[in-house]
Amino acid sequence: MVLAHRAAYELERGSIPEGADLDHLCRIRSCVNPWHLEPVSERENALRGNGPTGINARKTSCPSGHPYDVELTEADGGRHRRCLRCYRATGRARQARYRNRRKNDGD
């Protein structure tokens, strides 16, 4: 059993390279037009898509608007990234709350 879009591609354009996925360039998953399909790696297909992986990969700044750059962006093994400006600011605010609490408890 073969999916319709894969069969159409192979009939019209030739074999699909080993390990490749067919990316729907038209973004219509039910489309079987072989000229709307491109063989790419699974990773490339996910990054091009409109799912969470693709959407997050295309983000260029954190929710606060700081740009994701090499110096001030940290990745935890490639799955998540965080803005070090925001992370450090949150840590400073947490420390200040802790100090104020300790100071007020001592009064």
HELIX and SHEET records of a PDB file:
HELIX    1   1 ALA A    4  ARG A   13  1                                  10    
HELIX    2   2 PRO A   34  HIS A   36  5                                   3    
HELIX    3   3 GLU A   42  ARG A   48  1                                   7    
HELIX    4   4 PRO A   52  ALA A   57  1                                   6    
HELIX    5   5 LEU A   84  GLY A  106  1                                  23    
SHEET    1   A 2 ASP A  21  HIS A  24  0                                        
SHEET    2   A 2 LEU A  37  VAL A  40 -1                                        
SHEET    1   B 2 THR A  73  ALA A  75  0                                        
SHEET    2   B 2 ARG A  81  CYS A  83 -1                                        
END                                                                             
